[in-house]
Amino acid sequence: MIYKNLFNNEGPVFMGSKKNFSNCSIGIFGVNYDGTTSFKPGTRFGPTAIRNVSESLETYCPFLNKDLNLINYFDAGSLKLNSSNTHAIIKKVKSGTNFLINNNLKPIILGGEHSISIGVIEALVEKYPDLIMIQLDAHADLRNSYQNNKYSHACTIRRCLELLPSKKVIQIGIRSGTQEEFAVMKNNNQLIKFNTGDSILKIQNLLEPFKNHPIYLTVDLDWFDPSLLPGTGTPEPGGFFWHDFENIIGLLNTFKIIGCDIVELSPDIDSSGISSIVAAKTTRSLIMTLDKNTLKELF
């Protein structure tokens, strides 16, 4: 099979995932890469950590009223990587994403560092030319180049903006970046920025014009406050908490989310394992968000 040439599926998989993708609507793969990490490395261990701890979660989410047991999703494993060149990795991510969408699977990518999102967007815009992107992140990631690498994780959103025909990225929770990046966010009307204190109603009202657009969601785990999730390479105080994520993900369940990623978990930084649990629970919510079959009322 083609996927065996792309993916190594001998390790753990996300809980409840199917062994065959033929009857699935969602596909998962990991990218064990942190070649451009600029502070603490270790995000290459993120996909395995998420999968390992996923078995400790319940399959049912009372907030979304959905159960993983009623969703067919496939975990292909992690990409086989034979290069340390960031651009080559991104091209491999594009190939992996194309495999999923060519088999009618909505992609969920487990990182790894944030640069991998570029490859996913590169694949998705070919199918969804009106695609827009929602970014949950502490950092702007709008540098043109960082450490002589324009594909660095610090440049991800700049590269994605160049790829998106809509030129539309909705940024939620950005609280760190250069003066130049904040100037770009202020002056570029294609970037819509929400602050930590903004209400869910404000977010809902500003998202409403994009109700019928296909949306790609990227979740950089440093979006969460480091008191909740310290296991990331570039933690930033002043972040969000689980109830904030639930409110946003509940809102996004009413939109057309066609793919997502979860990046920047560095599990070895947090010996308690709590960061990996939060990341796995976030992944569970993303699977449920891509699935449009809701449970009936239980009560």
HELIX and SHEET records of a PDB file:
HELIX    1   1 ILE A    2  LEU A    6  1                                   5    
HELIX    2   2 THR A   43  PHE A   45  5                                   3    
HELIX    3   3 GLY A   46  SER A   54  1                                   9    
HELIX    4   4 LEU A   68  LEU A   70  5                                   3    
HELIX    5   5 THR A   86  ASN A  102  1                                  17    
HELIX    6   6 HIS A  114  ILE A  116  5                                   3    
HELIX    7   7 SER A  117  LYS A  127  1                                  11    
HELIX    8   8 HIS A  153  CYS A  155  5                                   3    
HELIX    9   9 THR A  156  LEU A  163  1                                   8    
HELIX   10  10 GLN A  179  ASN A  187  1                                   9    
HELIX   11  11 ILE A  200  LEU A  207  1                                   8    
HELIX   12  12 GLU A  208  PHE A  210  5                                   3    
HELIX   13  13 LEU A  221  TRP A  223  5                                   3    
HELIX   14  14 TRP A  242  LEU A  252  1                                  11    
HELIX   15  15 PRO A  267  ILE A  269  5                                   3    
HELIX   16  16 ILE A  274  LEU A  290  1                                  17    
SHEET    1   A 9 PHE A   7  ASN A   8  0                                        
SHEET    2   A 9 TYR A  73  LEU A  79 -1                                        
SHEET    3   A 9 ILE A  26  VAL A  31  1                                        
SHEET    4   A 9 LYS A 106  GLY A 111  1                                        
SHEET    5   A 9 ILE A 257  VAL A 263  1                                        
SHEET    6   A 9 ILE A 215  ASP A 220  1                                        
SHEET    7   A 9 ILE A 132  LEU A 136  1                                        
SHEET    8   A 9 VAL A 169  ILE A 172  1                                        
SHEET    9   A 9 LEU A 191  PHE A 194  1                                        
SHEET    1   B 2 TYR A  60  CYS A  61  0                                        
SHEET    2   B 2 LYS A  66  ASP A  67 -1                                        
END                                                                             
